[in-house]
Structure formats: structure tokens, C-alpha cells
Amino acid sequence: MSWQRSVRAAVKALKKEEQSLERQLDKLRARIADLNGLSSGRGSAGPGRKARRGNRLSEEGRRAISLAAKRRWAKYRGAKNK
């Protein structure tokens, strides 16, 4: 066997090992991401997502804001028509 063949065989073996290590690394990264998602608690953001804020408006609060905005617009339109 010539030295060129042995070099090619070594490179081929190293590439195969590299692919195996990349798969293992991807699995490890996925596990770490899963653990980070569990530890960050409620409303945690996954990859590519924005974190959600903990403060949420109740249904009554949203309704009150909506009604107040409608009253403001009605007042503005009433003043505009006069």
C-alpha cells in the first residue's frame, strides 16, 4: 500500500469520526436546550422565540381599556363634527 492510499484512508476515517462527533454534539446541544427550557420556568422562550412577560391583563382589564378608548374616540368624533 502506498503512502497516498494510507493518507486517504486516514482522512476518510477522520471525516467519519468528525460526522459522528457532530451528531453527538447536536444531541448534547438539544439536551442542554431542553434543560434550559425547564429551568427558566413559566413563559420561557424556546429557540427563536421572544420571552413572554409575566404580567397579564385580566379580561375585565382589557374590557375597561377598550371601553375607555371607545369613549375617547366618541368624544373626539363628537367634537370634530361640531
C-alpha positions in Angstrom: 0.0 0.0 0.0 1.4 3.4 -1.0 1.6 6.3 1.4 -1.0 8.2 -0.6 -3.6 5.4 0.0 -2.8 5.3 3.7 -3.2 9.1 3.9 -6.6 8.9 2.0 -7.7 6.1 4.3 -6.7 8.2 7.4 -8.6 11.3 6.1 -11.7 9.2 5.3 -11.6 7.7 8.9 -11.2 11.2 10.4 -14.1 12.5 8.4 -16.3 9.7 9.6 -15.2 10.3 13.2 -16.0 14.1 12.6 -19.5 13.3 11.5 -20.1 11.0 14.5 -18.9 13.7 16.8 -21.1 16.3 15.2 -24.1 14.1 15.7 -23.2 13.6 19.3 -22.7 17.4 19.8 -26.1 18.1 18.2 -27.7 15.7 20.6 -25.9 17.3 23.6 -26.9 20.8 22.5 -30.6 19.7 22.2 -30.4 18.2 25.7 -28.9 21.4 27.1 -31.6 23.5 25.4 -34.3 21.2 26.9 -32.8 21.7 30.3 -32.6 25.4 29.9 -36.2 25.5 28.9 -37.2 23.6 32.0 -35.2 25.6 34.4 -36.3 29.1 33.2 -39.8 28.4 34.4 -43.1 29.7 33.1 -43.2 31.6 29.9 -39.7 30.7 28.8 -38.8 31.3 25.3 -37.7 28.5 23.0 -35.2 28.9 20.3 -36.1 31.7 18.0 -38.9 33.0 20.2 -39.2 36.1 22.3 -39.7 35.7 26.1 -43.2 36.4 27.3 -43.8 38.8 30.1 -45.3 37.5 33.3 -47.8 40.4 33.7 -51.1 39.6 32.0 -54.2 41.7 31.8 -57.4 40.2 33.0 -60.5 40.0 30.8 -62.0 42.8 32.8 -58.9 45.0 32.5 -58.9 44.6 28.7 -62.6 45.4 28.6 -62.1 48.6 30.7 -59.3 49.8 28.4 -61.3 49.0 25.3 -64.4 50.9 26.6 -62.2 53.9 27.7 -60.7 54.0 24.2 -64.1 53.9 22.6 -65.3 56.8 24.8 -62.2 58.9 23.9 -62.8 58.3 20.2 -66.5 59.1 20.5 -65.7 62.3 22.3 -63.1 63.2 19.6 -65.5 62.5 16.8 -68.3 64.5 18.5 -66.0 67.5 18.8 -64.9 67.1 15.2 -68.5 67.1 13.9 -69.4 70.4 15.7 
